[in-house]
Amino acid sequence: MLPTTSVNSRSPGNGALSPRDAARHTAGAKRYKYLRRLFHFRQMDFEFALWQMLYLFTSPQRVYRNFHYRKQTKDQWARDDPAFLVLLSIWLCVSTIGFGFVLDMGFFETIKLLLWVVFIDCVGVGLLIATLMWFISNKYLVKQQNRDYDVEWGYAFDVHLNAFYPLLVILHFIQLFFINYVIISDSVIGYFVGNTLWLIAIGYYIYVTFLGYSALPFLKNTAILLYPFALLIMLYLISLACGWNFTKMLCSFYKYRVK
């Protein structure tokens, strides 16, 4: 799950890892270790994962400073502890059940909604975004003098999970308290509140994603990852002018998908 790999091999006598130790530091070996720890809850640091979730809202820069520390101590940028993924899964389940309750869905409809949110909204879309960002960062953002390094796909997906969590809380938790009484009404205040929450949620996603890639010292021009903010604000203003209610459209789409 390393975001960087060295292309040039070095001999053990020059300070590099021995072949045996190098095998333990490959992306495949670390991925296997990460997945194996999913079945050992006592080995997971849930307190630290909760700390990360808190600071993804209040100070996401501190989360990525910890990624720097992990690189220095464990020779990898991405998480080696699946506790964050486990807690995110719990958040998905709880928030989706709440969403189903607010939309007055039955038991089986809520289960269908949960499967859709987990495997399409989070995992499916995450795979596409991580793959796209992996390609863009390696193709256009790696510094010429550091061509021995590249952003691995595993780190790109890790950044997606970091950015997805605030979006999930805003749209699938905070928004629940306003849907029935404010947002889905046919009033100006309804689509203003709903669309503003979408603006904040997607804006958070863009910003946290930018921080994830700007934390890698071998990338350049990462500020271009903030450019989608311009399109986001433009769509937001157009939606207010035209009276589009994104949340109402989402609720109608979810109800259609679970029938």
Secondary structure, 3 states (H helix, E strand, C coil): CCCCCCCCCCCHHHCCCCHHHHHHCCHHHHHHHHHHHHHCHHHCCHHHHHHHHHHHHHCHHHHHHHHHHHHHHHCCCCCCCCHHHHHHHHHHHHHHHHHHHHCCCCHHHHHHHHHHHHHHHHHHHHHHHHHHHHHHHHHHHECHHHCCCCCCHHHHHHHHHHHHHHHHHHHHCHHHHCHHHHHCCCCHHHHHHHHHHHHHHHHHHHHHHHHHHHCCCCECCHHHHHCHHHHHHHHHHHHHHHCCCHHHHHHHHHHHHCC
